[in-house]
């Protein structure tokens, strides 16, 4: 497992924010998947190195998570994988370039003997997914769950009740020691976040 942080902007609903994104690479010295090719294609390609890139997995379609994906794909031949429910967000950023394949709940992607199970976790966006790697004891949560709460839902195509359902039913049911590797910021664990669920619901955001 490799990790890099890239910096750029996130734009939606007419506003733009400066953001730092986590990019995760899962594999060995021969093959690898990239989770969220954000901002800096050169940095992502350098992290891949000479390994075969099996695919670029998009946890969701917000532009800060997908903006470098086409360049990385074009330079490696790797497919871009996105849940179809986020195509509307993808097309805001890349109207002339389609993803290469769909992600669906229950899909299993395998790299270097490690299984990544696709969990459809809508709420932050309609097609948001998380990638659960039971063999690594970790879940890659994108922007669905962070240290201290669920992802933001105050923008277009998002829903607070929906993300609460996703977090409660799909993520907080994982073993408590599962490490949550997020799309931004520091990791956490399922056990650290689960006791806060009712507080999040009471806050309503």
Beta strands, then each sheet from edge to edge (+ up, - down):
strand 1: 2-12
strand 2: 15-27
strand 3: 31-35
strand 4: 52-57
strand 5: 79-83
strand 6: 101-103
strand 7: 108-111
strand 8: 114-120
strand 9: 129-133
strand 10: 138-142
strand 11: 145-146
strand 12: 149-150
strand 13: 179-182
strand 14: 188-189
sheet 1: 1+ 2- 3+ 4+ 5+ 6+
sheet 2: 7+ 8- 9+ 10- 13- 14+
sheet 3: 11+ 12-
end
